[in-house]
């Protein structure tokens, strides 16, 4: 068994959709990034790749490559699944946290869990997603951005 940790952060800006955990969330701002800037899936992918000692998403999907411009992070997560499976590993469980002052994530968490479960082809019982605020502190607390953390456990196939 192997464990990996992932972290990601993106700035909130006007004129972009807010997509977190593969779910579009109605909000006046979205996350800025080369892809769809799905902060949760980016942290999750980094935790998976980290557990397999395979670097991070920047190594596999560089932001200098236009083929990844505005790409769905769900598609990237499917690729990460293939990459780790080719190394002989499968995801055993995931525990992730979204850090955002607003919008509230609770209404969307079950849909996020289902999206991750379907994409990775693992039981929803193996996926935990939670959210918290930072009580108005820091860049997430002031509403400048959203961050996410993830821990993943891999086991040999």
N, C-alpha and C positions, 0 to 999 in steps of 0.2 A: 504494500500500500504506500501511496505517496500523497503528500499534501502540498498545495500551492495557494498563494495569496495573490489577489489582484486589487488594484486601485485605479480609479479614473475620475477625472473632473472635466467639466465643460462649462463654458460661459453661457448664460442665458442672453438671448438677443431677440429682437423683433424680426418678423419675416421668416421664421423657421417653424416647422412643426415640432411639437414636443413628443418624442418617442422614447419611452423607457420600458425596458423589458419586452421589446417588440410590440408594445401597445401604444397607440396614439392617444395622448391625454389632452383634452381640450384646455388650452391655456393661451394667454396673450403673447407668450414668448416661447421660443424653442431653444434647443442647444446648438451651439456653433461647433462645427467640425467638418472634416473632409467627407466622411461618410454621413449617415443619418445622426451621428453623435449620440447614439444610445449608450449613455454612461453606465447603466447597469450591465448590459451585455458586454461592453468593453472590459469592465472589471472582471466579469465572470470568465470571459475568454482568457484574460491574462492569468487568472487563477488556475484554469485548466492547463494552459501551456506551461505555466510555472511548475505545476505538479509533475509534468512530464519532462522538465528541464529543457524545454524547447523555445526559450526566449519569450517574446511578447507579441502582441498583435502588430506592432510597428514593424517588426522583423518580417512577418508573414504577409502583411497587407499595408505596405508603406504609403504614407499620405502624399508622396511624390508621384504615385502611380495613378493616372487619371481613370483607370478602369475601376477604381474603388470610389470615385467621386459620387457622393450621394447614395452609395449602395446601402441596402438594408443590412443591419448588423445581424439579423436572423440568418441571412445567407452566409455571412462570415462565420457565425457560430456553427453552422452545418459543416463548413470547411474545417474548422478547428476540431470538430468531432472526428472527421475523417483522418486528420493529421495524427491525433493521439491514438486512434484505433490502429493506424498503420504502424505505430510504435508499440502496439500490443497492450494498450490500456483502455479502460472504460471508466466513465464517471460513476462514482459510487454515491456521493452526495455533495450538495452545494448549500452553503449558508451565505447569504448576501444581505447587505444593508444599503439602502438609498438614503442619502443625507440631503434634505431639501427643506427650506423654510415653507415654501409653497410651490405648487399646489399640493394638497393632501393626496398621498399615494394610496391610502387604505382602500378606496373603492376599486382600485385597479390591480391590486396585488394577486388576487386569485387568477385573473386573466394572464398576468405575467408568468405565474407559476405554470399555467397550462401551456403557454407558448414555449417556455423553456423545456418543459417535459416533452412536448411533441417534437421539438427541434432536435433534442439530444436523444430521443427515444428511450427515456427512462421514466420510472414511476414518479408521479407528482409528489409522492411521499418522500422522495429523495431530495426535494428542493424546498428550501426555506428562503423567503424574501421578506424583509421587514423594512420599515422606514422610520426615520427620526428627524427631528429638527435640531438646530444648534442654538435654540433659545435666543435667536437674534445675533449671535456672535459669528465673526469671521465672514468670509465671502459667501458661504452658503446661507448663513443666518441673515445676511443683509439682502439676499435675493439676487446676488450677482451671478451665481452659478449653482450647479448641482453636482454632487460627487457620489461615488458608490464604492463599496468595498465588497470583496468576495473571497471566500475560502472554499476550496474544492478538494475532495478526496478522490484519488484514482486507485483502481485496483487492476491487477493483471487480468487480461482476458483469458 
